[in-house]
């Protein structure tokens, strides 16, 4: 996280402060996740489903189109389909 900011010309002190702030928010999120997750198994299932949906949104909205733009061809589409099939099979075993 700090390498791109430093390469972009940010001062070291500002980079350190931003990385620490990011770490603090991650810790706060982990705390609330632990509190919410300890309520019941159903709440954990709902939280995991929401996070999986968010990841699918990011992948289908950002990563797949970018891969298609970078590699003009069918290989990125085939790799996505193959990855989806492997993921389904892996969760069914």
C-alpha positions, -999 to 999 in steps of 0.1 A, spaced: 0 0 0 28 24 8 49 17 -23 25 32 -48 20 63 -27 58 67 -22 64 61 -60 37 87 -67 58 113 -49 41 115 -15 62 125 15 73 97 38 55 111 69 22 114 50 25 78 37 32 65 72 1 84 86 -22 71 59 -10 35 63 -15 37 101 -50 52 96 -58 23 72 -46 -2 97 -67 13 125 -99 12 104 -91 -25 95 -88 -33 132 -121 -15 140 -138 -34 112 -124 -67 125 -137 -59 160 -172 -52 148 -171 -83 126 -162 -104 156 -190 -89 176 -216 -93 149 -203 -128 140 -207 -140 175 -244 -134 174 -254 -166 156 -244 -189 127 -271 -173 105 -256 -139 109 -222 -152 99 -238 -168 68 -255 -135 59 -223 -116 63 -203 -141 42 -230 -140 15 -228 -102 14 -191 -101 12 -191 -128 -16 -216 -107 -35 -194 -76 -31 -164 -95 -45 -184 -108 -74 -195 -73 -82 -159 -61 -82 -147 -89 -103 -175 -88 -129 -176 -50 -130 -139 -42 -130 -115 -71 -134 -131 -90 -162 -135 -60 -185 -100 -49 -178 -87 -84 -186 -106 -83 -219 -91 -49 -227 -56 -60 -219 -57 -94 -237 -77 -91 -269 -88 -126 -273 -108 -154 -258 -82 -166 -233 -94 -143 -205 -130 -153 -210 -121 -190 -210 -100 -186 -179 -129 -169 -161 -152 -197 -171 -127 -224 -161 -121 -206 -127 -159 -205 -120 -162 -242 -128 -132 -251 -106 -147 -230 -78 -181 -248 -81 -165 -282 -81 -142 -273 -52 -171 -263 -30 -191 -294 -39 -164 -319 -29 
